Amino acid sequence: MAPVAMMSTVPATDASTRPGCGGALTPAVLVHTIKRTDAIDEQQTEAYKKLEVLLTYSRQILTENDLGGYTIPAKGLYPYQWNWDSALVAMGWATFDEARAWEEMTKLFSAQWDDGMVSHIVFHKPSTTYFPGPEIWGSVEKPRKSTGITQPPVAAITVHKLYEQAVNKELALTKVRELFPKLLAWHRWFKTARDPENTGLVATLHPWESGMDNSPAWDEPLRNVPVDDIPPYVRADLTHVNSSMRPSQAEYDRFLTLVYRFRAVDYDCKQLYYLSPFRVTDLCTNSVLYRANLSLRWLAEMLGELDVVPEIDEWLEGFRVAFSSLYDPAVKMFKSKDQLTGKLLNASTSAGFLPLFARIATPSQAQELAATLEQWLSCVKYGIPSNDPNSADFEPLRYWRGPIWAIVNWMITDGLLAYGYDALAQRVESDTYELLGSGICEYYDPTDGKPAGGGSFSWTAAMCLAWLGKCATSA
Ligand SMILES: O=C(O)[C@@H](CO)O[C@H]1O[C@H](CO)[C@@H](O)[C@H](O)[C@H]1O
């Protein structure tokens, strides 16, 4: 790999040839040393230079993945607009082009369904490099051109952050006014379509909705999904990434079975909740939605939309009451739940730490989660693995069954800081910086830090800009 100081322009394809940061001066270390000393010494200046190279490269990735108002996650592998990717990517855009960040959100909501749902993928332009595309979802034509399922609702958190951090407050206010009713409609959809029995927590009906598609948490509920006689298909993902890193064929058969069953009722949200053979309480979706509701409430107050505040407060209270049922004190972790069997799911995954991001964990749960996280980190070189490194089904390179995802590291770090676990947060942040220094890719092997999955990956670049870059420069 070329030494980072010598790289002026950065190649955008092969993860193994992208710039490294080297050295031990991570943003977190920079922040801490600068707070202690006042002066910036030579070593720190050098570290800043390295960080700047990484930030420049990250901006370049977003720019190259910009297909006109929306950012694809990665060329070839993911050629459309993905929901939670876009919300996270907008945070990255906001660090150097606020107008473009708002555009990302506007474009995502341009495909909002009449019932309020915001799809997990929007098919703005045709592509042949991804399966299943619009023809399988039955949404080749407008007004749909999007999938009939959703993804973790990060958007309100993004809109809140974008507004708070905006330099151009006038533009920000216009955009918030425009987006607020759409966000509210989506959150109302979650309540009515995904919690029709008013349990306080929302259901996830497809592993793709969880954003953590082949998480070991879904093994059990997926076993109860029968494989229908679906049309033969060819997976496109395996032409981009080695099959040993991707979900299995058995999982894909079930993913597709669910799509065809949902399509058969035209994705009617009133029916899906009751007919889906896969229905779980996903920790990621519920944690993100809780936090997003806090943001929505903040936005409502800022806009003077006070009449909706009691409704949001009721949702928040419902979450708080029900969330405690997802905590497993025996293993000091939150667990997802199979709604169809009523059982907590065995797997301990990185989603189990997301109640920290939500701020819904109690202080004593937070303390136990921090201890669990420390134990996990003692088993791997870099954190945070997406699956418990002590478990038999830990696979360091298979997608959501072991690898590290920068977006999850950001969310958990944000939560650790909120609960006062600064040293642990710093460890995760430093690890992330070192990992990203070896390439801005989809995910990383926690045992050796090797970059893997898709290269030049948008949300990883966005985390570099919105999290690591900001953290160092705000010192
Ligand atoms: O594997 C796939 O085909 C898609 C299916 O939605 O899912 C992966 O890529 C998306 C785009 O980056 C992410 O949004 C998901 O979280 C991640 O699991």
Ligand as a Chemical Component Dictionary entry (heavy atoms), coordinates in Angstrom:
data_LIG
# 
_chem_comp.id                   LIG 
_chem_comp.type                 NON-POLYMER 
_chem_comp.pdbx_formal_charge   0 
_chem_comp.three_letter_code    LIG 
# 
loop_
_chem_comp_atom.comp_id 
_chem_comp_atom.atom_id 
_chem_comp_atom.alt_atom_id 
_chem_comp_atom.type_symbol 
_chem_comp_atom.charge 
_chem_comp_atom.model_Cartn_x 
_chem_comp_atom.model_Cartn_y 
_chem_comp_atom.model_Cartn_z 
_chem_comp_atom.pdbx_ordinal 
LIG O1 O1 O 0 -27.504 -7.051 0.783  1  
LIG C1 C1 C 0 -28.357 -6.411 0.181  2  
LIG O2 O2 O 0 -28.682 -6.683 -0.984 3  
LIG C2 C2 C 0 -29.028 -5.230 0.834  4  
LIG C3 C3 C 0 -30.531 -5.482 0.902  5  
LIG O3 O3 O 0 -31.184 -4.349 1.381  6  
LIG O4 O4 O 0 -28.590 -4.986 2.182  7  
LIG C4 C4 C 0 -27.301 -4.502 2.478  8  
LIG O5 O5 O 0 -26.953 -3.356 1.731  9  
LIG C5 C5 C 0 -27.732 -2.188 1.951  10 
LIG C6 C6 C 0 -27.123 -1.073 1.129  11 
LIG O6 O6 O 0 -25.887 -0.703 1.677  12 
LIG C7 C7 C 0 -27.814 -1.835 3.438  13 
LIG O7 O7 O 0 -28.773 -0.842 3.630  14 
LIG C8 C8 C 0 -28.180 -3.032 4.297  15 
LIG O8 O8 O 0 -28.095 -2.696 5.650  16 
LIG C9 C9 C 0 -27.241 -4.181 3.974  17 
LIG O9 O9 O 0 -27.539 -5.294 4.724  18 
# 
loop_
_chem_comp_bond.comp_id 
_chem_comp_bond.atom_id_1 
_chem_comp_bond.atom_id_2 
_chem_comp_bond.value_order 
_chem_comp_bond.pdbx_ordinal 
LIG O1 C1 DOUB 1  
LIG C1 O2 SING 2  
LIG C1 C2 SING 3  
LIG C2 C3 SING 4  
LIG C2 O4 SING 5  
LIG C3 O3 SING 6  
LIG O4 C4 SING 7  
LIG C4 O5 SING 8  
LIG C4 C9 SING 9  
LIG O5 C5 SING 10 
LIG C5 C6 SING 11 
LIG C5 C7 SING 12 
LIG C6 O6 SING 13 
LIG C7 O7 SING 14 
LIG C7 C8 SING 15 
LIG C8 O8 SING 16 
LIG C8 C9 SING 17 
LIG C9 O9 SING 18 
# 
